[in-house]
Every structure is written in structure tokens, then in C-alpha cells.
């Protein structure tokens, strides 16, 4: 074995020894026990103001840095919107999250036979395709995915997200 000492596809609780807790103390590790659940690979119901910046449930193929840059820009844009509009919390609806999860998983069905035939590795769950890292990646072109996100912004309806007003009347100033 040439590459040892790293773990790919594990959540923070397994690697760093902590878990993300949402509303009512809900554990993200437990909530994701049967796979990631997000809207567009960013937001998870029950985990307000949490923005996921890894590769789960977005389109990613070749350029990991490009994907991370676009996700960071999208997150910053949303944070700016939240601050400018007196929003205290945001999260996706259960329906929006479920719809996106179904779309992501359906997009990977054509890949399953290919992964099953590959030599076991981190990318195909060490031969258990149900645990493959790329099961949770949206199987679409990155260009189409980011065009969809841009369309979501252009519509200005923020479809799938719910917003709660801020409890603070104090304006927040952000330094760029």
C-alpha cells in the first residue's frame, strides 16, 4: 500500500473527534448515517446557518479547487444576503432537501455497475458501492450545476430555503 495514514469520505466526527449538532442537539453524524442530506450540497434541514463546503452532493469531477472556490463564493453571497436583510437563521425545507437527495442519488445510478467492477478503493467504498465516496456527488456537469445555482440567485426567490428574522436590531458590519 503506497498511501497510508489518511481517511477519505469520513465525516468530521470520525476524523476530528467532534460532531456538528443541530436543532435540539441533533447529531449530523447520526442524521447522515444513511447518506448525506442536503439542498444543493450546502444546507441541511435541522442545522440552521450551517453551510457545507466539502464535495457532498454538488457536481465535482476534475478541479477540486474550482468547486471549493465556487462553494465558498456561494456561501459568502448567502451570508451577505442574510446580513443585509436582517435574517437570523436559514435552512432548507424538508421537501427541498429530500428532492435534492433523490436527484443526486438518481444521477449516480448509471455509475453503480462501473464502480462495482473496479478494484476496491476509497472511491468505490473499498468494493462496497453503497459506501462509495462519489455516491454523494451530483452526477452532472459542473457548468450545468453552477448555472443552476446562478439561476437560483437570479430568481431571488431562494426556493427551498426558509428564513427567520434576526432577533437583534443591531446592524452587523462585515469587513471585506
C-alpha positions, 0 to 999 in steps of 0.5 A: 500500500503506497498511501497510508495514514489518511481517511477519505469520505469520513465525516468530521466526527470520525476524523476530528473527534467532534460532531456538528449538532443541530436543532435540539442537539441533533447529531449530523453524524447520526442524521447522515448515517444513511447518506448525506442530506442536503439542498444543493450540497450546502444546507441541511434541514435541522442545522440552521446557518450551517453551510457545507463546503466539502464535495457532498452532493454538488457536481465535482469531477476534475478541479477540486479547487474550482468547486471549493472556490465556487462553494465558498463564493456561494456561501459568502453571497448567502451570508451577505444576503442574510446580513443585509436583510436582517435574517437570523437563521436559514435552512432548507425545507424538508421537501427541498432537501429530500428532492435534492437527495433523490436527484443526486442519488438518481444521477449516480445510478448509471455509475453503480455497475462501473464502480462495482467492477473496479478494484476496491478503493476509497472511491468505490467504498473499498468494493462496497458501492453503497459506501462509495465516496462519489455516491454523494456527488451530483452526477452532472456537469459542473457548468450545468450545476453552477448555472443552476445555482446562478439561476437560483440567485437570479430568481431571488426567490431562494426556493427551498430555503426558509428564513427567520428574522434576526432577533437583534436590531443591531446592524452587523458590519462585515469587513471585506 
